[in-house]
Amino acid sequence: MKRTLFLLSFLSIFVFGKANAQLRLGLTAHPNFGFLKVENGKSNGISTGFTYGLMSDNEFAENYCFSTGLLITTINGSGAIINYTPYHTGTATTDYDVKFKMQYIQIPLSIKLKTDEQNDMKWFGQFGLTTDFRISAKQDVQRANQTIADNVNASDFTNFFRAGMIIGGGAEYRLSGKTSLMGGLTYNNGLTNIGKKDQTIKNHYVAINFGIFF
């Protein structure tokens, strides 16, 4: 994982350093739908989150972009976790219903492949990684329908760094000149454990992307 992140970071420096690259900046704000994968338990379904911030396409060749940005991303997800370590006492097996409400500064590092423009429209596919740095962690915890924790700080129970693999696609519609609207769909697969204390928990989400390039 560290080697992959290093290679993508090196690629970003190389791409941004090319004299003939065309940099495009834009703004994005969109919902996402998060869920958990729990090694010692199961997901409790989908929870809604939100992403907003700055996006950037660096066109280093015709129809090829290095895509990055600076985003604030909230990933929510809930699961039934057996013997959830931060709250479990004794030896009896107990299910805890835990909702994680995680907020990150997210830096995507991906390659975007575009089609030629037709009728002011371009289609694209996208693949890469995200590097996420936790800025907030909250959780709700229930056991046997009794509330144990309500929106408590979970920084001590979660990891600071998260990495995700992204794959997606969409379209851009040119309004005029360099201004274009962007829409698409992205799946972000969590690669690293967000839990601590011997709990393996990964969060994933599907995002419906909206944005505008200037």
N, C-alpha and C positions, 0 to 999 in steps of 0.2 A: 504493500500500500504506500509506504513512504517513497519507494522508488518511483511508483506511478505518479504521485503528486509532484515529485521533483521533475520528472520528465515533462509534465504538463506545464509547470511553472517555467521551465526552460523554453518550452515552445512559445509561451505567451511573451517572454522577453524577446525571442527571435522574431516573432510576428510583428509585435509592436515596433520593433526597430527597423523594419523594412521601409525604405524611403518611398516606395510606390504604394504603400498601404493606404487605404481610405478608411478613416475612422468615422463611425456613425454613433451618435448618442441618442438615447431615448428614455422615456419613463414608462414604468409598468406598475399595474395594481391588479391583483387577481386573487380569486379564492383557490384554496386547495382542500383536498379531502384525505385526511390522514388515518392510518391504522397501524396497529402494532403487530409484530411477530415476537412471541414470547416462547423461549425454550422450555420453560417449566410452567406452561399454562396455555392460554388461547386468547385470541383477539375478541373484543366485545363489539366489533363493528366499526363504523366510520365516524370520524369527528371532523368538523369544519375548521379550517384555519385560514390564514391570509398572508399574502406576500406583496410587498411594495418596494420601490426603489429605482435605482438607475441601471439601465442596461446598455451594452455597447457591442457593436459589431465591427470588427476590424477586417476589412476585405483585402486580404493579401494576394488574391488572384481572382480572375473572373469567376463568379458564382461560388467562391470559397471564402468562408469567414472564420476567424477565431472570435468566439462569442464569450463575453464575460459580463461583469456588472458588480454592483454593490447593493445588496438587498437585505431587507428585514423580513424574516420568514418565521411565522408561527406554525408549528406542527403539533396538532393535538391528536391524541389516540388513547384508547382505553383497552384494558385487558383483564382477564381473570388470571391471577398469578398465585400459584401454590406456594404457601409459606413465604410470603413476601418479606424478605430479610429485615428491612428497616423497622417493621412493626411486629414481626412474629416472635412469640415467646412460647416456651414449652415444647413438647414433642409431638402433639397432635397435628395431623395434616389439616390445613385450613386454606380455603380459597379467599383471596383478597381481590376485590374489584378496584383497580387503580386506573385513574385517568391522568396521563401526563400532558402538561401544557407547557411546551418547550418553545422558546423564542431564540432565534439565532441571527447573527450577522452572517450572511451567506455570500460567498464569492464563487460563482459558477465558472468553470473552465471547460469549454466545449468547442467542437468543430461543427459548423453549420454549412450544409450543402444546399445550394439554391438552383432552381431551374431558370431558364431564360424568361424574360418578362413577356407576357402576352396579355393584351387588353388591360395594362396597368397592374397586372397580378403576377406575383412570383410565389412558387411553392418551395418549401424547404424541409429538410430533415436535420436532426440534431442529435449528437451523441457526445458524452463527456462525463465529467465529475463535478460535484460541488464540494467546497470546503466550508464547513459551518462552525461558528464559534458561539457558544452559548452566552446569552446576555440575561436570560431569565429562565427559571424552571419552577413551576408550580405543580401541585398534584392534589387530587382528591382520592381518598381511600375509604372504602367501605368493607365491612365483614359481616356476613349474615344480615344484610340490609341495615346495619348500624353504621353511622358515620364515625370514622376514626380520625380522619383529617379532612379539612375543608379549605382548599386553596392555600395550602401551606408551602413554604419555601422548600424546594427539593434539590437545591444545589449540592448538598452533601450526599445525595443519593444518585446523582447523575454525572456523566462525564462532560468536560468542558468542550471537547472537540468531537465533531461528527463529520463523517465523509459519506457522500451519496453518489450513486451512478445515475445519470440522467439519460433518457432517450425520449425523443418526441418529434413533433412535426407541426406544420401549420402553413400559414400564408401571409404575405404582405400585399397590401393594396396601396398603390401610389396615389396620393391625393393631388400633389403638385410639386414639381421640383424634386427636392430630396425628402420631402415629408411623406411618410407612409404610415398606415395603420397595420398593426400586427395582431394576429390571433392564432392560437394553436392549443395543443394538448401535450403535456409533459408527464412522464412517470419518473419519480425519484425513488430509487431503491436504496434504503439505508444500508451501508456496508459495515459500520462500526457499532459497537455496543453503547447504548446511551445509559445503561444501568451500571451500578456498582454493587459491591458486597456479594459477589458470586451470583448475581442475577444477569442473565443474558436477554436483553430486550433491544429490539431494533424498531425504529419508526420509519414508515414509508408514506408516500402521498402521491396523489394524482392532482395535477394543477391544470386549470383552464386559464390559459394565458391571454392577456390583453395588454396592448401597449401602443405607443406611438414613437416613431423615430423622427428626428428633426434634421 
